[in-house]
Amino acid sequence: MATYKTPGVYVEEVSTLPPSVAEVSTAVPAFIGCTANGPVVANNKVTPVVKRINTLLEYETAFGEAKPRTFSVSTVASSTNPTEIEIGTVTNNADPVYEFSLYHSLSLYFKNGGGSCYIISIGNYDAKPTKAQFEAGLAALEKEDEPTLILLTEAIGLGATEYYDLCQQALAQCKKLGDRFAILDVPTASVDAFRTAIGTTNLMYGAAYYPSVQTTLTYDYNEVDVKLTGLTPSSATFQKAFGTKGILVNYSGASTDAPKARIVAGTTADTTFGVSGKTLTITVATGGKTGNDIVAAWGTWKAANTAAAGGFDIAKNDDGSGTIDATDSTALTKTSSDAGTSLDAIKSTRTALYNQVKTVLSQQRVTLPAGPAVAGIYASVDRDRGVWKAPANVSLSSVIGPTVKISHEDQENLNVDTTAGKSINAIRAFTGKGTLVWGARTLAGNDNEWRYVSVRRLFNMIEESTQKATSFAVFEPNDATTWLKVKAMIESYLYGLWQQGALAGQTPDDAYFVNVGLGKTMTPQDVLEGRMIVEIGVAAVRPAEFIILRFTHKLQQA
């Protein structure tokens, strides 16, 4: 109470209401990978760029778009009309550097209901990322408080050993901070290898999903990088050397051309040139000229006769010091021709074929691990139902189907691992339902406390929310008044969760308890040492994973 020394009327406001618990966000994933406008890597070291985004447009503005893919399209004569061209096979050329999948992962995440997320950019598209870059990304992520989900989808391309080690590091970070959960992808046909390499520690802080999914997303590409084979090559280059250290006669023209060059002796000191058809004639003085002399004379002549040059050019061979003497007419050798025609080249000349190719390329679909889609499901389920609802039996959007069909019998071994207890959640296709997330277990599938994803994430939410909310009590008097405020605040929060269906029990007393006080949770020594200990117990709802319907015959009564 304040001390007053001057007579007068004073107004005091007394706080009687306890503070409230502000619930933290539960589905804010962090994606680690390379971006178009990513940081530069020097000596295998990088300073990751961390940014929070809300939409795919924000990502494109900050980090750029996907790396364009190259395609090869074969063409054949139509079987019904030889004058027409049909599409043969389409080859989706693998990225020669690395399968940069972050952009498409983000697109799939947002299409499945995802919201705000963090991007940890660890490099650009110039080179394949290393394990050290992903480790730097995890270290940068550890300093961020808001993210609650970790995805390492792009790290699969590093190789099994590096990927599994990064998964273990992600699980360790989840355990250390206690406020996040890892969504891990199982590489195709590597379930047993995944279970062996993932280890046995911190398994309750992560869930694994299998298999990958074929999405409705399409690849970005530049039309100039789409090569059409089977068409008559439109151009070629030809070359021939004359004299040791003399000249190179070059020609650029149609692939069907047959260019020639001839050198004849002249009667003057000047070197002259002439092109007739596809033959270049070089007239040199008696006794010959050096390559340098001819190249210099050619430059002067071509500058005044560009059109007459007819695709020919002359350059020196080596240092051009050799003497060029008269020689018979010699055909030039074809050195290169286009392997095909680019899609860009036929845009205005062969419109029908251009449109055919565009249609075929639009049918090339991106295949991705299921993790980004599952992260979107986590976000949408948390938003619509609550974090206590298991993120399963929900259909995936923008997905054609899983890359591996899983039967009921196949999933038995995925869901219940009798050897090590590491459950793998299946992505399955059901007739009339689409592609569903058909599993809700953490990697600790045999742990009765932390078997289910929803239970682990509910505790994460409650723990972090109460931790942040009780920070007001730090350095407050460690007495019954403060204890009562803390207890009332936490009980009010848990009561609200019970009303929403997050906690099991017919009454609040059945659903949770909050204990704090001297002789209950603290000893006099605890008070002397400045410790206020609050015990909280909650009965989390668990998903009905196995619904058993029992039928019996009922005897006729009358």
VEXGUVEX-163892 format. One record per residue (C-alpha): residue in three letters; x, y, z negated. Coordinates in steps of 0.02 Angstrom, whole numbers. Example, Ala and Ser with C-alpha at 12.3 -4.5 7.8 and 13.67 -1.06 7.14 Angstrom:
BEGIN
> ala|615|-225|-390
> ser|684|-53|-357
end
This chain:
BEGIN
> met|0|0|0
> ala|63|172|44
> thr|108|296|-96
> tyr|16|463|-91
> lys|79|620|-180
> thr|-30|757|-107
> pro|-214|766|-158
> gly|-331|732|-14
> val|-432|601|78
> tyr|-336|465|168
> val|-400|333|288
> glu|-325|158|290
> glu|-366|21|416
> val|-351|-154|345
> ser|-325|-297|468
> thr|-436|-445|422
> leu|-441|-543|584
> pro|-303|-669|620
> pro|-206|-656|784
> ser|-257|-771|924
> val|-160|-897|1026
> ala|-134|-845|1207
> glu|-131|-1001|1312
> val|21|-1017|1425
> ser|13|-1064|1608
> thr|24|-1250|1637
> ala|54|-1273|1823
> val|190|-1155|1884
> pro|307|-1264|1987
> ala|485|-1221|2034
> phe|547|-1277|2206
> ile|734|-1294|2230
> gly|806|-1294|2406
> cys|877|-1198|2553
> thr|791|-1053|2642
> ala|820|-959|2804
> asn|874|-803|2709
> gly|962|-895|2570
> pro|1121|-847|2478
> val|1292|-877|2557
> val|1391|-1024|2491
> ala|1577|-994|2463
> asn|1696|-1131|2406
> asn|1548|-1242|2367
> lys|1485|-1113|2242
> val|1325|-1014|2254
> thr|1226|-891|2152
> pro|1045|-949|2171
> val|909|-824|2213
> val|758|-843|2099
> lys|592|-766|2147
> arg|412|-788|2092
> ile|287|-794|2235
> asn|98|-812|2248
> thr|69|-849|2432
> leu|158|-924|2581
> leu|163|-751|2660
> glu|265|-687|2513
> tyr|385|-832|2539
> glu|403|-791|2724
> thr|434|-608|2685
> ala|568|-646|2556
> phe|650|-803|2624
> gly|600|-824|2807
> glu|516|-970|2893
> ala|556|-1151|2931
> lys|708|-1201|3031
> pro|651|-1231|3212
> arg|657|-1411|3271
> thr|720|-1466|3442
> phe|624|-1586|3554
> ser|661|-1686|3711
> val|512|-1723|3824
> ser|528|-1847|3967
> thr|423|-1823|4123
> val|370|-1951|4254
> ala|274|-1946|4416
> ser|88|-1973|4395
> ser|34|-2151|4431
> thr|-122|-2088|4518
> asn|-50|-1936|4606
> pro|137|-1941|4643
> thr|140|-1754|4672
> glu|91|-1722|4491
> ile|196|-1740|4334
> glu|144|-1829|4174
> ile|219|-1828|3999
> gly|318|-1983|3956
> thr|396|-1993|3783
> val|426|-1855|3657
> thr|584|-1865|3553
> asn|585|-1769|3389
> asn|771|-1735|3372
> ala|829|-1750|3192
> asp|909|-1594|3120
> pro|1095|-1617|3149
> val|1136|-1524|2988
> tyr|1006|-1573|2859
> glu|820|-1602|2840
> phe|773|-1431|2771
> ser|597|-1462|2706
> leu|566|-1323|2579
> tyr|456|-1216|2692
> his|341|-1360|2738
> ser|338|-1418|2556
> leu|276|-1245|2505
> ser|145|-1249|2642
> leu|80|-1418|2583
> tyr|80|-1357|2403
> phe|-28|-1206|2440
> lys|-147|-1306|2551
> asn|-181|-1421|2403
> gly|-234|-1282|2286
> gly|-66|-1221|2224
> gly|-46|-1047|2152
> ser|99|-949|2083
> cys|267|-1036|2092
> tyr|453|-1004|2084
> ile|576|-1023|2227
> ile|756|-1064|2183
> ser|853|-1033|2344
> ile|1023|-1118|2338
> gly|1083|-1087|2516
> asn|1034|-1058|2697
> tyr|1017|-1166|2853
> asp|1200|-1151|2906
> ala|1264|-1304|2812
> lys|1204|-1456|2718
> pro|1181|-1416|2533
> thr|1283|-1507|2403
> lys|1240|-1582|2236
> ala|1333|-1437|2153
> gln|1213|-1313|2235
> phe|1061|-1405|2166
> glu|1143|-1411|1995
> ala|1167|-1223|2006
> gly|982|-1210|2048
> leu|934|-1313|1894
> ala|1047|-1204|1786
> ala|961|-1047|1853
> leu|791|-1125|1824
> glu|834|-1162|1642
> lys|846|-975|1609
> glu|667|-946|1670
> asp|529|-962|1540
> glu|371|-971|1646
> pro|398|-1125|1759
> thr|316|-1283|1694
> leu|348|-1405|1837
> ile|510|-1454|1924
> leu|517|-1522|2102
> leu|673|-1589|2188
> thr|591|-1641|2352
> glu|727|-1573|2465
> ala|865|-1657|2364
> ile|813|-1827|2433
> gly|916|-1787|2587
> leu|1077|-1785|2486
> gly|1080|-1973|2466
> ala|1021|-2094|2333
> thr|1161|-2074|2207
> glu|1157|-1884|2204
> tyr|967|-1875|2205
> tyr|944|-1994|2059
> asp|1074|-1901|1957
> leu|983|-1737|1988
> cys|820|-1819|1933
> gln|901|-1867|1769
> gln|963|-1689|1746
> ala|787|-1622|1778
> leu|713|-1741|1649
> ala|847|-1689|1524
> gln|802|-1505|1551
> cys|618|-1544|1522
> lys|662|-1630|1358
> lys|778|-1490|1303
> leu|655|-1349|1334
> gly|496|-1444|1295
> asp|391|-1333|1408
> arg|404|-1416|1578
> phe|372|-1578|1671
> ala|460|-1657|1821
> ile|368|-1719|1976
> leu|485|-1843|2060
> asp|473|-1924|2231
> val|521|-2104|2262
> pro|619|-2124|2425
> thr|533|-2237|2551
> ala|558|-2424|2517
> ser|665|-2387|2364
> val|549|-2419|2216
> asp|664|-2546|2134
> ala|818|-2439|2166
> phe|729|-2289|2092
> arg|681|-2382|1934
> thr|858|-2446|1912
> ala|945|-2279|1942
> ile|828|-2163|1847
> gly|888|-2227|1678
> thr|788|-2247|1518
> thr|797|-2076|1433
> asn|670|-1934|1435
> leu|550|-2036|1541
> met|396|-1961|1459
> tyr|440|-1793|1536
> gly|419|-1847|1717
> ala|306|-1940|1838
> ala|352|-2022|2002
> tyr|246|-2037|2159
> tyr|257|-2157|2307
> pro|252|-2162|2458
> ser|278|-2011|2570
> val|132|-1940|2669
> gln|106|-1893|2850
> thr|37|-1717|2850
> thr|-61|-1614|2974
> leu|78|-1485|2972
> thr|170|-1456|3136
> tyr|350|-1411|3170
> asp|412|-1240|3218
> tyr|514|-1237|3378
> asn|588|-1117|3505
> glu|528|-1150|3682
> val|704|-1131|3749
> asp|757|-1279|3639
> val|625|-1396|3708
> lys|710|-1492|3848
> leu|614|-1578|3987
> thr|700|-1726|4067
> gly|650|-1814|4228
> leu|631|-1653|4326
> thr|753|-1613|4466
> pro|895|-1513|4389
> ser|877|-1335|4451
> ser|1058|-1278|4436
> ala|1236|-1340|4421
> thr|1415|-1278|4415
> phe|1559|-1334|4527
> gln|1747|-1306|4516
> lys|1911|-1344|4604
> ala|2092|-1300|4561
> phe|2215|-1246|4698
> gly|2400|-1246|4665
> thr|2493|-1277|4503
> lys|2461|-1128|4391
> gly|2365|-1055|4536
> ile|2179|-1021|4547
> leu|2012|-1100|4499
> val|1872|-1082|4626
> asn|1704|-1087|4536
> tyr|1530|-1099|4606
> ser|1357|-1085|4522
> gly|1204|-1133|4619
> ala|1074|-1266|4649
> ser|1114|-1442|4594
> thr|1089|-1503|4773
> asp|1218|-1382|4845
> ala|1384|-1448|4915
> pro|1505|-1300|4902
> lys|1677|-1304|4982
> ala|1833|-1194|4981
> arg|1968|-1179|5114
> ile|2130|-1080|5115
> val|2203|-1024|5282
> ala|2361|-930|5326
> gly|2337|-751|5385
> thr|2443|-638|5493
> thr|2445|-487|5376
> ala|2503|-454|5200
> asp|2324|-433|5139
> thr|2216|-570|5065
> thr|2039|-576|5133
> phe|1883|-675|5090
> gly|1729|-736|5180
> val|1580|-844|5136
> ser|1489|-943|5269
> gly|1346|-1052|5205
> lys|1418|-1141|5054
> thr|1600|-1126|5106
> leu|1721|-996|5039
> thr|1868|-953|5153
> ile|2022|-871|5078
> thr|2144|-799|5202
> val|2318|-771|5129
> ala|2477|-700|5206
> thr|2604|-814|5285
> gly|2711|-889|5149
> gly|2568|-887|5023
> lys|2518|-779|4875
> thr|2522|-810|4688
> gly|2364|-847|4592
> asn|2372|-678|4509
> asp|2379|-591|4679
> ile|2227|-683|4741
> val|2126|-654|4581
> ala|2165|-467|4590
> ala|2115|-459|4774
> trp|1956|-558|4738
> gly|1904|-437|4601
> thr|1917|-290|4722
> trp|1828|-381|4863
> lys|1685|-450|4754
> ala|1651|-280|4677
> ala|1611|-217|4852
> asn|1529|-377|4915
> thr|1433|-449|4766
> ala|1289|-515|4870
> ala|1407|-590|4999
> ala|1500|-690|4866
> gly|1357|-815|4867
> gly|1383|-890|4694
> phe|1572|-907|4711
> asp|1701|-839|4589
> ile|1889|-854|4571
> ala|1990|-859|4410
> lys|2171|-893|4376
> asn|2227|-1067|4328
> asp|2346|-1062|4179
> asp|2451|-904|4196
> gly|2418|-887|4384
> ser|2602|-882|4429
> gly|2595|-1024|4555
> thr|2597|-994|4743
> ile|2442|-1036|4844
> asp|2473|-1105|5017
> ala|2354|-1146|5158
> thr|2252|-1304|5134
> asp|2112|-1395|5220
> ser|1931|-1371|5174
> thr|1899|-1457|5007
> ala|1735|-1495|4920
> leu|1713|-1426|4743
> thr|1678|-1548|4603
> lys|1516|-1535|4505
> thr|1564|-1500|4325
> ser|1393|-1484|4244
> ser|1208|-1479|4279
> asp|1062|-1448|4166
> ala|1004|-1610|4083
> gly|828|-1548|4099
> thr|727|-1391|4108
> ser|677|-1297|3952
> leu|495|-1268|3910
> asp|527|-1082|3920
> ala|589|-1099|4100
> ile|426|-1174|4165
> lys|311|-1056|4070
> ser|265|-956|4225
> thr|310|-1077|4364
> arg|225|-1238|4306
> thr|84|-1183|4194
> ala|-9|-1349|4192
> leu|145|-1446|4137
> tyr|187|-1310|4011
> asn|16|-1327|3930
> gln|30|-1517|3928
> val|196|-1508|3835
> lys|127|-1380|3712
> thr|-18|-1496|3674
> val|95|-1646|3647
> leu|211|-1547|3532
> ser|63|-1490|3427
> gln|32|-1675|3390
> gln|204|-1697|3312
> arg|169|-1703|3125
> val|283|-1669|2978
> thr|312|-1812|2856
> leu|348|-1760|2678
> pro|367|-1838|2505
> ala|205|-1826|2408
> gly|275|-1716|2268
> pro|226|-1544|2339
> ala|47|-1600|2371
> val|37|-1675|2196
> ala|100|-1510|2123
> gly|-45|-1424|2210
> ile|-163|-1553|2135
> tyr|-93|-1518|1962
> ala|-126|-1332|1986
> ser|-303|-1353|2053
> val|-355|-1481|1920
> asp|-283|-1374|1780
> arg|-378|-1224|1847
> asp|-544|-1312|1876
> arg|-548|-1442|1737
> gly|-404|-1412|1619
> val|-231|-1484|1589
> trp|-310|-1627|1487
> lys|-393|-1697|1644
> ala|-284|-1827|1727
> pro|-225|-1763|1898
> ala|-284|-1921|1986
> asn|-431|-1984|2090
> val|-414|-1822|2186
> ser|-398|-1815|2376
> leu|-250|-1734|2461
> ser|-280|-1596|2587
> ser|-186|-1576|2752
> val|-133|-1759|2742
> ile|-169|-1888|2876
> gly|-119|-2034|2766
> pro|22|-2117|2669
> thr|170|-2184|2767
> val|153|-2352|2679
> lys|-14|-2436|2648
> ile|-30|-2498|2470
> ser|-154|-2633|2424
> his|-232|-2670|2255
> glu|-106|-2808|2226
> asp|40|-2698|2279
> gln|-7|-2567|2151
> glu|-6|-2691|2007
> asn|183|-2691|2007
> leu|192|-2503|2032
> asn|73|-2459|1890
> val|134|-2584|1760
> asp|319|-2624|1757
> thr|344|-2772|1642
> thr|534|-2761|1656
> ala|571|-2581|1609
> gly|401|-2500|1589
> lys|430|-2369|1724
> ser|264|-2334|1807
> ile|254|-2266|1984
> asn|95|-2175|2036
> ala|28|-2229|2204
> ile|-35|-2123|2347
> arg|-170|-2229|2429
> ala|-293|-2215|2572
> phe|-472|-2270|2541
> thr|-604|-2293|2674
> gly|-727|-2150|2669
> lys|-630|-2057|2534
> gly|-468|-2005|2616
> thr|-297|-2007|2537
> leu|-304|-2004|2347
> val|-182|-1988|2204
> trp|-213|-2157|2123
> gly|-111|-2153|1964
> ala|-90|-2042|1811
> arg|56|-2116|1715
> thr|222|-2043|1664
> leu|381|-2141|1694
> ala|361|-2203|1515
> gly|219|-2316|1569
> asn|229|-2434|1420
> asp|235|-2296|1288
> asn|69|-2288|1197
> glu|101|-2107|1146
> trp|162|-2033|1310
> arg|95|-2153|1440
> tyr|-16|-2026|1528
> val|32|-1868|1621
> ser|-116|-1770|1552
> val|-70|-1811|1370
> arg|111|-1756|1391
> arg|65|-1595|1479
> leu|-74|-1556|1352
> phe|52|-1568|1211
> asn|173|-1460|1311
> met|39|-1327|1326
> ile|-13|-1333|1143
> glu|166|-1334|1080
> glu|224|-1187|1184
> ser|65|-1086|1158
> thr|72|-1102|969
> gln|259|-1073|967
> lys|241|-907|1056
> ala|87|-857|956
> thr|167|-889|785
> ser|321|-783|823
> phe|233|-637|735
> ala|261|-727|569
> val|451|-725|582
> phe|518|-619|438
> glu|343|-598|364
> pro|326|-640|178
> asn|329|-829|159
> asp|174|-834|50
> ala|-6|-892|51
> thr|-67|-739|147
> thr|46|-775|295
> trp|9|-961|285
> leu|-177|-927|294
> lys|-158|-815|447
> val|-55|-945|538
> lys|-172|-1087|493
> ala|-328|-990|542
> met|-250|-940|708
> ile|-200|-1118|756
> glu|-364|-1194|696
> ser|-462|-1068|800
> tyr|-360|-1114|953
> leu|-381|-1302|928
> tyr|-566|-1282|896
> gly|-583|-1197|1064
> leu|-490|-1342|1148
> trp|-604|-1467|1060
> gln|-757|-1375|1123
> gln|-690|-1384|1301
> gly|-665|-1571|1287
> ala|-476|-1575|1273
> leu|-477|-1663|1104
> ala|-566|-1823|1055
> gly|-680|-1832|905
> gln|-862|-1803|857
> thr|-814|-1665|736
> pro|-669|-1543|726
> asp|-601|-1640|578
> asp|-592|-1794|688
> ala|-505|-1699|828
> tyr|-365|-1605|740
> phe|-289|-1546|576
> val|-176|-1403|526
> asn|-83|-1411|360
> val|29|-1277|285
> gly|69|-1231|107
> leu|175|-1261|-46
> gly|158|-1441|-102
> lys|79|-1490|65
> thr|210|-1460|196
> met|343|-1364|101
> thr|443|-1383|-58
> pro|503|-1237|-165
> gln|674|-1265|-88
> asp|601|-1242|88
> val|527|-1074|34
> leu|693|-1020|-41
> glu|782|-1063|120
> gly|656|-965|224
> arg|567|-1112|306
> met|380|-1109|339
> ile|327|-1282|397
> val|161|-1309|484
> glu|99|-1484|522
> ile|-21|-1499|669
> gly|-106|-1658|725
> val|-217|-1674|879
> ala|-314|-1819|953
> ala|-287|-1798|1139
> val|-415|-1870|1258
> arg|-347|-2007|1369
> pro|-403|-2053|1544
> ala|-514|-2204|1572
> glu|-387|-2294|1678
> phe|-475|-2462|1681
> ile|-665|-2464|1689
> ile|-731|-2639|1653
> leu|-912|-2683|1691
> arg|-969|-2844|1611
> phe|-1122|-2931|1681
> thr|-1215|-3081|1609
> his|-1373|-3175|1653
> lys|-1525|-3127|1550
> leu|-1645|-3269|1520
> gln|-1825|-3249|1569
> gln|-1929|-3199|1418
> ala|-2102|-3236|1483
end
